């Protein structure tokens, strides 16, 4: 099993000021324990159902069992009987008119079952009427195969809501509807080592991962979640993460039922160091639309889903072959002893090509030291390159030199993984090479990867030697190998420093919340003046400014603030002041201030826009314009976005997002995601910006999102002027729309 590192996140004094949140408050009891809630009333711990009796029941009822020729239920009943025999479960067919099914005595109803059962499999068109009967019989789990629910539209969605509510009232846990028999497949029991646990919302999409068993890779569970009326992917991630045999969780996800539940499940897996590899549908509008018609799921905004997965270490891949290869490697490989990768081949062209691809993929190929190169040249001709990649020229592979080269590379302390591409079979050299690699892998704790490039795949060197090894990671494509190795290194780097943000999420409202709540105006936009008061309540710096209602007051305010000044109209119906001509910058005299005041009022009257006054503001220059904001995502609730601000936000759309709660490390990671991140470091002679102050603003905005998420539909600080290092950041403008 993979190791894990977790604990309580330490905080520095500034972060403590931002995140500190008072005493924890107990929440409602959940399955015998007290749920911990955050400041918004959201759970802070995953509620993990005990699914042991689902996957390994002692007794099973098959509702709607059949042995009639030509009936779909007949094949399903036969599969369930075969599965039950393998796992040692007692099966009780249920049918109102049949005395027996396949020779097994049949109960006429759920009430007539001869014993309490752990699992009921519903092979009937409408599962809803049976749920109450199952509850009375104290059945723990049920599986509903019927379709025609949320995937079909609003009427089906309403039927699914009724099914969900019935399951909730009954106390049983329901899988489906619109699912299948994948949980009851024939899992090989002759394979050893850490296993892959599989979750799919489309059973067919799990077939490639299930087939890994034929390559010697163990599979322990398969959860086909379907429409997720009750049990969802998050429940299975949480439970799988606690099973000692599970080395990795592979998931095909079309949509998420509950974004928060998914984050809590991913957090549980991250705490335990169990990798989660997922294909998530919905990168395009077409994919999202198709997913909704298949399982009726919300796919969510893809940039938010992607950010949420990365925050909690979920490894997102695009294709099923990547899901196979990455999950298999992460399940079986030991933690890396070093970050460096060595590329070793019998062809200089192959080595150069793979090294180029590996570097482009973000892998580190360190140059081997002079002493190591001299050691390798004992067995490799001097004219061949051995700095990394290592080209042996071919001939040393055919004798004892081949194994010595491999051992020397694996002994280098800078190397954590050895990748050997075998472009095609070249007996006897390729046969001897893979045998040496397999033997060396058995004697090292380092990762050995082989890319078998032959399109045939029936060669004994591949089928028998490579696939017969539990220590060598074998791939069919270079791309999948490099992406899997990158994911393996990234996963262990992530878990080594992972600290759960839920451990320190605020539990009680801050004093800022009470001030801010008084400013909220449900269903309306705040004026800029009120929006800046909201920012001040959360300790976010704004310019010196005064709201005035006369030209004389504007002149006095400008004198007190100090020229030059900025003047802006303020009103709760002004979203784009600049376009209306209601902003003036760089005013340097009383006459300019008076003229601007009068002009603003004339424009407002002409446009029919009411004003609550005119803002006279300090003019702030010489900084990097950023934007920081809050939006409401349909899956995850309030999210925090940051990026390049001013006019650049609309031109370049260079923004990144994070889902609260998150810590200072993720605030920095958010900034690292920006294409224009280098602007904050200072370019073309400009001084570096105060990144620490920017991170502090992001964390304070996050606190607003956590506390006011139910009150804020949208918040934009744009521009946030990030001043030179040590001088802070100033919110020059803000837009707040209340829910």
Residue pairs with C-beta under 8 A, 6 or more apart in sequence:
1 194
1 244
1 247
2 194
2 247
2 273
2 274
2 275
2 330
2 335
2 491
2 492
2 495
3 273
3 335
3 495
4 271
4 272
4 273
4 274
4 495
5 273
5 495
5 496
5 497
5 498
6 270
6 271
6 272
6 273
6 495
6 498
6 499
6 500
7 499
8 499
8 503
8 504
9 499
9 500
9 501
9 503
9 504
9 663
11 19
11 504
14 692
14 696
15 663
15 664
15 699
17 539
18 539
18 696
18 699
18 700
18 703
19 504
19 506
19 663
19 699
19 703
20 506
21 39
21 505
21 506
21 507
21 508
21 510
22 506
22 507
22 508
22 510
23 507
23 508
24 36
24 507
24 508
25 37
25 507
25 508
26 34
26 36
27 34
27 35
27 36
27 37
27 41
27 43
28 34
28 35
29 35
30 43
30 47
31 47
31 49
35 43
35 44
35 45
35 47
36 43
36 44
36 45
36 507
37 43
37 44
37 507
38 44
38 502
38 505
38 506
38 507
38 661
38 706
39 505
39 506
39 507
39 508
39 509
39 510
39 513
39 706
39 707
40 637
40 706
40 707
40 709
40 710
42 260
42 637
43 260
43 264
44 264
44 502
44 505
44 507
45 264
45 502
46 234
46 238
46 261
46 264
46 265
46 267
46 268
47 238
48 235
48 238
48 239
48 242
48 268
49 173
49 231
49 235
49 238
49 239
50 239
51 141
51 235
51 236
51 239
53 118
53 119
53 140
53 141
54 118
54 119
54 140
54 141
54 173
54 175
54 183
55 183
55 221
56 87
56 89
57 87
57 89
57 117
57 118
57 119
57 141
58 88
58 89
58 90
58 118
59 89
59 90
59 91
59 92
59 115
59 116
59 117
59 118
59 119
60 80
60 84
60 89
60 90
60 91
60 92
60 117
60 118
60 119
60 120
60 121
61 91
61 92
61 93
61 94
61 107
61 110
61 113
61 117
61 119
61 120
61 121
61 139
62 77
62 80
62 91
62 92
62 93
62 94
62 101
62 120
62 121
62 123
63 94
63 110
63 120
63 121
63 122
63 123
63 124
63 130
64 73
64 94
64 95
64 122
64 123
64 124
65 73
65 77
65 93
65 94
65 95
65 98
65 101
65 106
65 123
66 73
66 74
66 77
66 95
66 98
66 101
66 123
67 74
67 77
67 78
67 98
67 101
67 102
68 74
73 123
76 123
76 145
76 181
77 93
77 101
77 102
77 123
78 102
79 181
79 184
80 91
80 121
80 181
80 184
81 91
81 102
81 104
82 186
83 89
83 184
83 185
83 186
84 90
84 91
86 186
89 118
89 119
90 115
91 104
92 104
92 105
92 107
92 113
92 114
92 115
92 117
93 100
93 101
93 102
93 104
93 105
93 106
93 107
94 106
94 107
94 108
94 109
94 110
94 112
94 113
95 101
95 106
95 107
95 108
96 108
96 109
97 108
98 106
99 105
99 106
100 106
107 113
107 114
109 133
110 120
110 130
110 133
110 134
110 136
110 137
110 139
111 133
111 136
111 137
113 137
116 137
116 138
116 139
117 137
117 139
118 139
118 140
118 141
119 139
119 140
119 141
119 142
119 143
120 130
120 134
120 139
120 141
120 142
120 143
121 142
121 143
121 145
122 130
122 142
122 143
122 144
122 145
122 146
122 176
123 145
124 130
124 146
125 146
125 148
126 146
127 142
127 144
127 146
127 163
127 176
127 177
128 159
128 162
128 163
128 166
130 142
131 142
131 163
131 166
131 167
131 170
131 172
131 174
132 166
132 170
134 142
134 170
134 172
135 169
135 170
135 171
135 172
139 172
140 172
140 173
141 172
141 173
141 174
141 175
142 167
142 172
142 173
142 174
142 175
143 174
143 175
143 176
143 179
143 183
144 163
144 174
144 175
144 176
144 177
144 178
144 179
144 226
144 229
145 176
145 177
145 178
145 179
145 180
145 181
146 176
146 177
146 178
147 177
147 178
148 156
148 159
148 178
149 156
149 157
149 159
149 160
149 163
149 177
149 178
149 227
149 229
149 296
150 156
150 157
150 160
150 178
150 227
150 229
150 295
150 296
150 297
151 178
151 227
151 292
151 293
151 294
151 295
151 296
152 296
156 296
157 296
160 177
160 227
160 229
160 296
163 174
163 177
163 229
164 174
164 229
164 230
167 173
167 174
167 229
167 230
168 230
173 230
173 231
174 229
174 230
174 231
175 183
175 223
175 224
175 225
175 226
175 230
175 231
176 225
176 226
176 227
176 229
177 226
177 227
177 229
178 226
178 227
178 295
178 296
179 203
179 224
179 225
179 226
179 227
180 203
180 224
180 226
181 224
182 200
182 203
182 206
182 210
182 222
182 223
182 224
183 221
183 222
183 223
183 224
185 210
185 222
187 213
187 219
187 220
187 222
188 213
188 218
188 219
191 213
191 216
191 217
191 218
192 218
192 470
193 218
193 247
193 331
193 332
193 470
194 218
194 245
194 246
194 247
194 248
194 331
194 332
195 218
195 219
195 220
195 221
195 245
195 246
195 247
195 331
196 209
196 212
196 217
196 218
196 219
196 220
196 246
196 247
196 248
196 249
196 250
196 327
196 328
196 331
197 219
197 220
197 221
197 222
197 223
197 236
197 240
197 243
197 246
197 248
197 249
197 250
198 206
198 209
198 210
198 219
198 221
198 222
198 223
198 249
198 250
198 251
199 222
199 223
199 225
199 233
199 236
199 237
199 240
199 249
199 250
199 251
199 252
199 253
200 206
200 222
200 223
200 224
200 225
200 251
200 252
201 224
201 225
201 226
201 228
201 233
201 252
201 253
201 254
201 255
201 294
201 295
201 297
202 252
202 254
202 294
202 295
203 224
205 252
205 279
205 320
206 222
206 224
206 252
208 320
208 321
208 323
208 324
209 219
209 250
209 320
209 323
209 324
209 327
210 219
210 222
212 219
212 324
212 328
213 219
215 328
215 467
215 474
216 467
216 468
216 470
217 328
217 331
217 332
218 245
218 331
220 243
220 245
220 246
221 236
221 240
221 243
221 246
223 231
223 233
223 236
225 231
225 232
225 233
225 236
226 295
227 295
227 296
227 297
228 257
228 295
228 297
232 256
232 257
232 258
232 261
233 251
233 253
233 256
233 257
233 262
233 265
234 256
234 257
234 258
234 261
234 262
234 264
234 265
235 261
235 265
237 249
237 251
237 262
237 265
237 266
237 268
237 269
237 276
238 264
238 265
238 268
238 269
240 246
240 249
240 269
240 274
241 249
241 265
241 268
241 269
241 272
241 274
242 268
242 272
246 274
246 331
247 274
247 275
247 330
247 331
247 332
248 274
248 275
248 276
248 277
248 327
248 328
248 330
248 331
249 269
249 274
249 275
249 276
249 277
249 327
250 277
250 278
250 323
250 324
250 327
251 276
251 277
251 278
251 279
252 278
252 279
252 281
252 320
252 323
253 278
253 279
253 280
253 281
254 281
254 282
254 291
254 294
254 295
254 297
254 299
255 281
255 282
255 291
255 292
255 295
255 296
255 297
255 298
255 299
255 300
256 262
256 297
256 298
256 299
256 300
256 305
256 635
257 297
257 298
258 635
259 300
259 308
259 633
259 635
259 636
259 637
259 659
260 636
260 637
262 308
263 308
263 311
263 312
263 636
263 659
264 502
266 276
266 308
266 309
266 312
266 313
266 314
267 312
267 500
267 501
267 502
269 275
269 276
269 312
269 313
270 312
270 313
270 494
270 495
270 498
270 500
271 498
271 500
273 495
275 313
275 315
275 327
275 330
275 331
275 487
275 491
276 313
276 314
276 315
277 314
277 315
277 317
277 323
277 326
277 327
277 330
277 487
278 309
278 314
278 315
278 316
278 317
278 323
279 316
279 317
279 318
279 319
279 320
279 322
279 323
280 299
280 305
280 306
280 309
280 316
281 287
281 288
281 290
281 291
281 299
282 288
282 291
282 299
282 300
282 302
282 305
283 302
283 318
287 299
288 299
288 302
291 297
291 299
292 298
292 299
298 634
298 635
299 305
300 633
300 634
300 635
300 636
301 633
301 634
301 635
303 656
303 657
304 633
304 635
304 636
304 639
304 657
304 659
305 635
306 316
307 639
307 656
307 657
307 658
307 659
307 670
308 314
308 636
308 659
309 315
309 316
310 316
310 669
311 501
311 658
311 659
311 662
311 666
313 491
313 494
313 495
313 498
315 326
315 330
315 487
315 490
315 491
317 323
317 326
317 483
317 487
321 477
321 480
322 480
322 483
322 484
325 475
325 480
325 481
325 483
325 484
326 480
326 483
326 484
326 487
328 473
328 484
329 449
329 473
329 484
329 485
329 487
329 488
330 484
330 487
330 488
330 491
332 470
332 473
333 447
333 473
333 488
334 445
334 447
335 492
336 416
336 417
336 446
336 447
336 488
336 489
336 492
337 416
337 445
337 446
338 413
338 414
338 415
338 416
338 446
339 364
339 416
339 489
339 493
340 364
340 365
340 366
340 412
340 414
340 415
340 416
340 417
341 358
341 363
341 364
341 365
341 415
341 416
341 417
341 418
341 419
341 485
342 365
342 368
342 388
342 389
342 390
342 409
342 412
342 415
342 417
342 418
342 419
343 351
343 354
343 355
343 358
343 365
343 388
343 389
343 390
343 419
343 420
343 421
344 351
344 389
344 390
344 392
344 405
344 406
344 409
344 418
344 419
344 420
345 351
345 354
345 389
345 390
345 391
345 392
345 420
345 421
345 423
346 391
346 392
346 393
346 394
346 397
346 422
346 426
346 429
346 433
347 391
347 394
347 423
348 384
348 385
348 391
348 393
350 421
350 423
351 385
351 389
351 390
351 391
351 421
352 389
354 389
354 419
354 421
354 451
354 478
355 365
355 388
355 389
357 478
357 479
357 482
358 365
358 419
358 482
359 365
361 482
361 483
361 486
362 486
363 482
363 485
363 486
363 489
365 388
365 389
366 388
366 414
366 415
367 387
367 388
368 376
368 386
368 387
368 388
368 390
368 412
368 414
369 412
369 414
372 408
372 412
373 386
373 387
375 408
376 386
376 390
376 405
376 408
376 409
377 386
378 404
379 392
379 396
379 401
379 404
379 405
380 386
380 390
380 391
380 392
380 393
380 396
380 401
380 405
381 393
384 391
384 392
384 393
385 391
390 405
390 409
392 401
392 402
392 405
394 429
396 402
396 405
397 429
397 432
397 433
397 436
398 428
398 429
398 432
402 432
402 433
402 436
403 436
403 439
403 440
406 418
406 436
406 437
406 440
407 440
409 415
409 418
410 418
410 440
410 444
410 446
410 448
415 446
416 446
416 447
416 489
417 446
417 447
417 448
417 449
417 485
417 488
417 489
418 437
418 446
418 447
418 448
418 449
419 449
419 450
419 451
419 481
419 482
419 485
420 433
420 437
420 448
420 449
420 450
420 451
421 450
421 451
421 453
421 478
422 430
422 433
422 434
422 450
422 451
422 452
422 453
422 454
423 453
424 430
424 453
424 454
425 431
425 454
425 456
425 459
425 461
425 462
427 461
430 461
431 460
431 461
431 465
434 450
434 461
434 462
434 465
434 466
435 461
435 465
437 448
437 450
437 472
438 465
438 466
438 468
438 469
438 471
438 472
440 448
441 448
441 469
441 471
441 472
442 469
442 471
447 473
447 485
447 488
448 471
448 472
448 473
449 472
449 473
449 474
449 475
449 481
449 484
449 485
450 466
450 472
450 473
450 474
450 475
451 474
451 475
451 476
451 477
451 478
451 481
452 459
452 461
452 462
452 466
452 474
452 475
452 476
453 476
453 477
453 478
454 462
457 463
457 476
462 474
466 472
466 474
467 474
473 481
473 484
475 481
475 484
497 665
499 663
501 660
501 661
501 662
501 663
501 666
502 661
504 661
504 663
505 660
505 661
505 706
506 661
506 703
506 706
506 707
509 707
510 703
510 707
512 537
512 538
512 539
512 703
512 704
512 707
513 707
513 708
515 537
516 534
516 537
516 538
516 704
516 707
516 708
517 708
517 711
519 526
519 530
519 533
519 534
519 537
520 708
520 711
520 738
521 530
521 572
521 738
522 711
522 738
522 739
523 738
523 739
524 572
524 737
524 738
525 572
525 573
525 575
525 735
525 736
525 737
525 738
526 534
526 572
526 735
526 736
526 737
526 738
527 570
527 571
527 572
527 574
527 612
528 568
528 570
528 574
528 577
528 615
528 733
528 734
528 735
529 547
529 570
529 612
529 613
529 615
530 572
530 736
531 715
531 734
531 735
531 736
532 542
532 545
532 731
532 734
534 704
534 734
534 736
535 542
535 717
535 731
535 734
536 542
538 700
538 701
538 703
538 704
539 700
540 697
540 700
540 701
540 717
540 731
541 728
541 729
541 730
541 731
542 730
542 731
542 732
542 734
543 566
543 617
543 618
543 619
543 620
543 730
543 732
544 561
544 617
544 618
545 557
545 561
545 615
545 616
545 617
545 618
546 553
546 557
546 560
546 561
546 615
546 616
547 570
547 612
547 613
547 614
547 615
548 554
548 557
548 597
548 613
548 614
548 615
548 616
549 613
549 614
550 597
551 593
551 594
551 597
551 598
554 567
554 593
554 594
554 596
554 597
554 614
554 616
555 590
555 593
555 594
557 565
557 616
558 565
558 587
558 590
558 593
558 616
559 590
561 616
561 617
561 618
562 618
563 587
563 588
563 589
564 585
564 586
564 587
564 588
564 619
565 587
565 593
565 616
565 617
565 618
565 619
566 583
566 584
566 585
566 586
566 587
566 615
566 616
566 617
566 618
566 619
567 583
567 584
567 587
567 593
567 596
567 597
567 600
567 614
567 615
567 616
567 617
568 577
568 582
568 583
568 584
568 614
568 615
568 617
568 733
569 577
569 580
569 582
569 583
569 600
569 603
569 604
569 609
569 611
569 614
569 615
570 611
570 612
570 613
570 614
570 615
571 604
571 609
571 610
571 611
571 612
572 610
572 612
573 609
573 610
574 580
574 582
574 609
574 611
575 735
577 583
580 603
580 607
580 609
581 599
581 603
582 600
582 603
582 604
584 592
584 596
585 619
586 619
587 593
587 596
593 616
596 614
597 614
600 611
600 614
601 611
601 614
603 609
604 610
604 611
617 732
620 721
620 723
620 730
620 732
622 723
622 724
623 689
623 721
623 722
623 723
623 724
623 729
623 730
624 679
624 680
624 689
624 721
624 722
625 644
625 645
625 646
625 648
625 718
625 719
625 720
625 721
625 722
626 642
626 643
626 644
626 645
626 694
626 719
626 720
626 721
626 722
626 729
627 641
627 642
627 643
627 644
627 645
627 646
627 649
627 655
627 716
627 717
627 718
627 719
627 720
628 640
628 641
628 642
628 694
628 697
628 698
628 701
628 717
628 718
628 720
629 640
629 641
629 642
629 701
629 714
629 715
629 716
629 717
629 718
630 638
630 639
630 640
630 641
630 701
630 704
630 705
630 709
630 712
630 714
630 715
631 638
631 639
631 641
631 714
631 715
632 638
632 639
632 709
632 712
632 713
632 714
632 739
633 639
633 659
636 659
637 709
638 660
638 705
638 706
638 708
638 709
638 712
639 657
639 658
639 659
639 660
639 705
640 657
640 658
640 659
640 660
640 662
640 670
640 698
640 701
640 702
640 705
641 655
641 656
641 657
642 655
642 656
642 670
642 671
642 674
642 694
642 698
643 649
643 653
643 654
643 655
643 656
643 674
643 676
644 652
644 654
644 655
644 674
644 676
644 679
645 718
645 719
645 720
646 718
646 719
648 654
648 676
649 655
649 718
652 675
652 676
654 674
654 675
654 676
655 674
656 670
656 671
656 673
656 674
657 670
658 666
658 667
658 669
658 670
658 702
660 702
660 705
660 706
660 709
661 702
661 706
662 702
664 695
664 699
667 695
667 698
667 699
667 702
668 691
668 695
670 698
671 677
671 680
671 691
671 694
671 695
679 689
680 688
680 689
680 691
680 694
680 722
681 688
681 689
682 688
682 689
687 724
687 725
688 724
688 725
689 722
689 723
689 724
689 725
690 722
690 723
690 724
690 725
690 726
690 727
690 728
690 729
691 722
691 725
693 722
693 723
693 727
693 728
693 729
694 720
694 722
694 729
696 729
697 717
697 720
697 729
697 731
701 715
701 717
704 712
704 715
705 712
705 715
710 739
711 738
711 739
712 736
712 737
712 738
712 739
713 737
713 738
713 739
714 735
714 736
714 737
715 734
715 735
715 736
715 737
716 734
716 735
717 731
717 733
717 734
718 733
718 734
718 735
719 732
719 733
720 729
720 730
720 731
720 732
721 729
721 730
721 731
721 732
722 729
723 729
723 730
